Amino acid sequence: MSTTLTALNPMPPATRRVRAYFAPVTRSTQTPTVFDPSVNGLFSLSSPPAPWVDLGWIEDFSRKSLSKTGTLVTGSPGTTQYQVRESVDASVSFRFKTWSKLTMALSAGSQHMNLLAPATGATQNASGSKAAAAIALATTGSTATFLYPSSTAGFAAGDIVAVDADYAGQTGFVGTGVSAAYVSSAAAVNDDPDYIRRVTFNVARVTQVTTSGLQLASALIGGAPAGTMKVQQVLGFVDREGGNFFQEWSGLFVMPGEQGERIVFYYPRLQAMIGAAETTTTLVAPLERIALSASFRALPVTDTNDGQTVVCFRSYLPSAMTLV
């Protein structure tokens, strides 16, 4: 017995929207998060492979090749004999429809800070006052979704918390799970023990306070915290126009086709090209929706399959039973 399949002629891909995912880059070694479409190309859009973070549907997605080519001309009259690639460059832009710690940081491009709950009587400052004392975690037991602080007093369901180590004079990139800032010297950050928690991406919402600890609504991006870390309440987030730090992340953009096909754009290293900007859309006057505008430049990596320098990978996964 044999089965004969009839393949259909391919149709133009049709998609309704684009979904965005971002993952950390190890800044000290310029090592991106790898996305392999042969392994994870058809992942569930609502459950991306770790450590990719789902940032939802985006709008006004546009990508551009900025690479330049040149020619080798010989003879008289001159004729083109070869083409050469003079530069490799690309950009991608879009709007985030939702606001969060990560979407704000990505769209602003510069260093992003947590507004730590202030200490009583602290001097006011535009990026946040000196923080109330941090609470130490138990040396063991805490997970990415449940914290065992030495005291739960002062915490309530609905709070946002930051979890990270004390700053202790180290220089270079700091932050658990994500390179959140670059410290040139202890003096530059006032040798503040709360500085790493002020910039960390290791944040989450508290859904329940029990007699033993804090239940989190989502997993900490840095995973289970070390027993030497501390926790502080966060009231919100702040970014600034200026500074010398650039956010750098791996980006993944998925276009799910209406016929089962999928187009995937993977940018191993993206850095923001513009400062913080917003776009407003009128819903029903005077009500407006505010989206975060984002624009990125793609930075290079080396493809280990052939040693070529590239900035973006485009993958197409055809729908079943179509000619290729």
N, C-alpha and C positions, 0 to 999 in steps of 0.2 A: 504494500500500500504506500502510495506517495501523496504528498500534499503540494499543490502548486499555488503559489501566492501571486497575486496580481498587484504589481506596484503602480501607484498613482503618480501622475505628473506632479512635480513640485508646484506649490502655490506661493505667491508672495507672502512673506511673513506678515502677520497682522497682530499687533499687540495693543493693549489698552493703556499700559503704564509701565514705569520702571521702578524697580526696588533696589535700595542701596544697602550695602553692608560694609562695615569698616573693621579693621583689625590692627593691632599695634605693630609698629616697626621697632626693632631693637636699635636704638639710635647709636649706641656706642660702637656697633659693628656694621651699621647700615643694613641690617638683615630684616627683610620684610616677612610678613606672614605669607606662606605659599598657598596658592589655590591651584589644585590640579583638576582640570575638568574631566579627565579620564577616570578619576576616582569619585569626585563629588559634583560633577556637572549637573546632575538631576536631583540635587538635594531639595528637601521640602522647604519652600520659601519662608515658612514660619518657624523653621528650626534649622538654622545654618550650622555647618560644622564649626566646632570650637577652633580658634577663639573669635570667630567672626561675630560681630554685633549687628543685629537687625535694626536699621534705622527707618524702616518703613518705606512707603511709596513716596517718590519724589516727583517733581514736575519741572518742565522746561529743560529737560536733559539735553545737553549739547556737547559733543566732543569734537576736537579739531586736531588734525595733524599739522604740526608746525615744522616738520622736518624739511630740509632743503637739499636739493640735488644740484650738482654741477656737471659740466661736460668736459671731455678731453677732445679738443679740436686739432686736427692736423691737415696739412696739405694746402694748396692754393687752387681754387677757392677752398676755404676751410670747410671741412666736413666733420661731423661728430662721429668719433670712433667708439667712445665709451661714455657711460654715465657713472658718476661717483656720488656717494652720499656725503654731503658736506657737514650736515648736522642732523641730530636725532632729537626731536622735541615734540611734545604733545600737551594739550590742555583739555580739561573737562569742566563743565559748569552746569549748575542746576539750582533748584531751590528745595530746601528742606521744608516740609509741610508742618512738622512738629518741632517744638522747642524742648531741648533736654540738655543735660550737662555736655554730652558728646556733640550734639548738633551745633550748639553754641560755640564750642571750642573749635570744631572743624571749620565753621563758616568764618569765624573771626581770624583764625590763623595764628594769632599770637598766644602768649601764655594765658591760661585760663585758671581762674581761682575759685575756691569755695569760700563762701561767706560764713566763716566759723562763728558760732554764738559768742558774743563779746563778753569779756570780763567786766565786772561791775566797775564803773568809773574809768574805763579805758579811754584813752585819747582817740577821738574819731579820725578815721582815715578812709579815703575813697574806695580802696580795695579791701576794706575790712579792718576792724580794730584788733588789738591784742586779744587773743581768745581766752575764754574761760578754761580752766584746767581740764586736760584730757584725762580720760578714765582708762586705766590699764586693763588689758584682757587677761584672762586666766592663762597660765603657761601652756595648757593643753586643752583640747576639746572644741575650740571654735572651728566652724566650717565656713564655706563660702556663703552659706545662707543662714547661719545661726551663730550669734556671738555670745560669749560668756564673759561679760565685763565684771570687774571686781565689785561694781555697784550698778544697779539699774535705776537708782534715784535720779530724777531729772530727765529721764527718757520717757517718751509716750508713743503710742501707736500713731503713725503718720509722720513722725520725725524723719528727717534725712540725716544720715551719719556718714562720716569719713573715717576710714580705718587705715592707718599706716604707722610707720615707725617714727620715733622722734628724730628730728634733725640733730646730728651730733658732729657737725664740722666738716662733713664730706663735701667734696667738689665733684663737678661733672653732672651727668644726668641723674635725676632723682625721681622716685615714684615707683610704687609696687605695681607690676603688671604693665604699666605704660610709662614711657619717659615723659613725665609731665612738665619738667622744667630743667634748665641747666644752671647750676650754681658755680659762679666763678670763684667765690671766696665766702667764708663764713660771715665776714663783715658786710658783704653785699646783701645778706638776708638778715642782718642784725643778730646772727647766731640764735635765731628764734627756734626753740624746740618744736613748735607747731608748724614750721614752714612746710614740711613735706605734706602734712595733712591739709594744709591750705591749698596746695596745688594738685593733690592726688586725684586720680580717676577712680580710685577704690571707694566708691560711694554707693549707697543704696537706701531705699525707703524702708522704714520699720513698719511691719504690719501688726506685730503683737509684742507686748512686753510681758514676759512670764516671771515667775519667782527666780528663775535661774539665768535668764538672758533675753536677747533680742532676736526675734524672728524677722528675717529680711524678705522683701517682696521679690527680689531678684538676686542672682549670684554676684558676688564681688568679682570684678574683672581680673583681679590679681589672684583669685582662688582663695583657698583657706588661709587665713591670716596667721602669721607667726605669733607665738606667745609673748614676744617682746613688743608687739604693736599696741597702740592705744586707739581709743574711739572718741570722737567729738561730734557734737551736733552741728549740722549745717543748715543755715537759714535760706540759702539761695546761692546763686553763682554770679560771677562778674568777670568781664573781659575788658581789655583796654586797647585803644588805638595807639600803637607804638610798641616800644620794646624791641629787643633783638632776638627773641625766640620764635622759631617757626614750628608749628605743629607738623608732624609727619606721620602718615598712616598708610596702610594698604587699603585700597578701595576695590569694591566688587559691585558691578551693576548688572542686573538681570532683567531681560525683557522676555517674559513668558508669552509664547505665541498662542493664538486661539486654536490652532490645530495640533497642539502638543509639542511643537518645536520650541527651542529656547536659544536666545542669543545672550552671551555672557561677555562682559568686558572686565578684564582684570588689570588693575594698575598696581604693581607691587609697591611703588613709593609715590605718594602724593603730598605736595606741600601747597598750602594756600597761596594764591597769587594776589588776593585783595584783602582789605580790612573788613571789619564788620559792616554789613549792609542788610537792609530789610526791604521787602517788597510787599505792598499792601494791595489787596483786592477787595473791592466793595461787594458785600453780600447783599444786605438790604440796608440802604442808607438810614442812619449814619454808621451802621455796623460794618467793620472791615476785618478781613482776615490778614494776619501778618505772618509772612514766610521769611525764612532765613536764606539770603542769597549766598551761594558758595561758588568759588572758582579756584581750580587747582592746576598746578604745573606738575607734569609727570617727570620723575627722576629715574635715572637708568639703573638697570640690573644686568647681570650676565646670565644668559640662558645656558645652563650646564649641558644641554643636549648638543650644542655646537659652538659654544663660546661667543655667541653674538651678543652685542650690546643692544638692548631694547628697552622701551618704556611702557609698552602696553601689549596685552594679549587679547585677541578677539576669538571667541569660540562659538561655533554653531552646532547645535545638537538637533538633527532633523527629526521631524515627526515620524512615527512608525508608518511603514508601508508606502513611503514616497521614494521616487527615483532620486539617486544622488549623482 
